[in-house]
Amino acid sequence: QRAIGDDHTVNDDGKNMVLNHLGKKQGSEPPHENLQLPKDDVVEAIGKYRYFLTHADKIERLFAEFDKNHNNILEKAELKKAMQAIEDREHSGTNARVVFGMETRVRVTDEDVDYIMELCDESGDGGID
């Protein structure tokens, strides 16, 4: 797992995840050296980190499947394929969306990917790592 060490302590990736979130909220660019640490922002950042840890196995499987160039970053094209696969897997068969008796499918758009990138590209490198 990338954000927690073998000894179950937060490693540098986990620390950077929290600091990047706080920095983004404050308009700071990495490296984040003089961040303010308002309680609400810290609680929110830690909540995101906890969410990541709860879903780390699923996230690692997504990276393994869709990070085709194995650089540990999901670029926009890889992210779009991952988002579409999740949509297709979670809303098919007995979980299909049915409207007026017809199964409907949602296509992931470039705008959807841009929105997720804006939220999740904490380092600003054009990918999710």
Beta strands, then each sheet from edge to edge (+ up, - down):
strand 1: 74-75
strand 2: 97-99
strand 3: 102-104
strand 4: 127-128
sheet 1: 1+ 4-
sheet 2: 2+ 3-
end
